[in-house]
Amino acid sequence: MPRTTYAAIAINATDSEMNPNDLKNASEKEISGFAPTAKEMQEALSSQNMEILDFYRVRREFVGKHPALVIEYKRSGPQGPVIVQMTRLFLGEKEVSLNLSYRESEGQLWKPIIQYIRKSLTVTR
């Protein structure tokens, strides 16, 4: 067991600027256009003294019948690289963001837990 560990969950609900049908009906090529670019994300992280080390992918998933945009990347952290999975779930005029992250060196410990948390996300309406 590592002497210190790091994993985090952040949930945020806001008004959405995107119509869920736009994401539902988008082609694979169009999907990446709905996500912030690596450059935009880097600018946001730089204010926190962090940087993107690797930008993995952007994909569409569904939580029930609701579309979600999933963005995965690796960023710097004070004690080593951090793997981040950001899920933006579009619910009509609202958006729920679920950000899951863990220190890369502790992937064996945290990755299964993070995956379980993400798979447990449901919408009951």
N, C-alpha and C positions, 0 to 999 in steps of 0.2 A: 504494500500500500504506500503510495507517495506520502511524503511528510505534509505537503500542502496540496490541495486539489482545487480545481476551478471548473465549474459548470454554471450556466445561468439560464434563466427563463425570463423573458419580458413579454408582457401582453399589453396591447394598446388598441383601443377602439376609437375610431374617428369617423367623420363624414367622409364619404368617398367621392373622388372626382371621376371615377371610372364606372361606366355602365357594365355590369357583369356580363351582359350579352356580347359586348365587344370582345371580352376575353374568351367566352364560350365558343364564339364563332371564328376566332382568329386562327390563321394558319400557323404552322410551326415557325415559319420565318418571321411572322408578325409578332409572335409572343415576346421575343427579346426586346422589341420596341416598347413594351409596356413597363419594363423594369428600368430602374435608374442604371445608367452606364457605370462601368467600373470607375471611370474618371469622376463622375458625380459622387459615387460612394466614397472614393478616395478623399475628395474634398471635405465631405462630412466627417470622415474619420480623422483627418489631419488636425482638426480643431481639438481632438481628444488625444493628440500625440500618438496616433496609431496609423498604420498603413495597410493597404491590401497587398498581400503577398502572392495570392493566386485567386483568380476568379474562375470558379468551376463551371457553373451552368445556371441557366434560367429555364424553368419548365412550368407547364400548366398541370395542375392536378385538380381533382374534384373532391370536396368534402360533402358527401351526400350529392345533392344536385347543384351545389354552389361552387363556382370556379375559384381557384386559388392560384396565385403566382408564387412559385418557390424559387428562391435565389440562394445559391450556396457559394461560399467563398472562404478563404483563409486570410486572417488578418494578424498583425503583430499583437503581442501582449507583453506585459511587463516581465512575465516569467516563461515566455516562449509562445510560439504560434497558437492561434485559436481558430477552431473550425466553427463556422456560423451557418445556420440554416434559417433563413427568414421566409416565413409563409405569410402572404397577404391574402386573406380570405374576403371575398366580395359578397356582401349580403344586401342586395338592393342599393339603398343610398348610404349604407354603412360599410366600413372596412374594419376587419379585425386583423391585427398583425401579431404573429406569434414568432418570437425570435428565440432560438435555441442555440447555445454555444457551449463548447468545452475545449480545454487545452488539448492540443493535438497529441502531446506526449502521454495523455491519459485516455486516449481513445478506447483502449481495451476496457477500461472501467466505465466511461461515460457514454460511449456511442450507443450501446444497446438500450440504455435508459432513455436517452434523447429520442431514439427511434420509437420506443414504446410511447413516450409522451406525444410525439407527433401523430402516431397512428391512432391515439385515443381521442384526437380532436373530432368532435361531432357537432352537428347543428340539428336542433330538434324542432325547428319551425319550417 
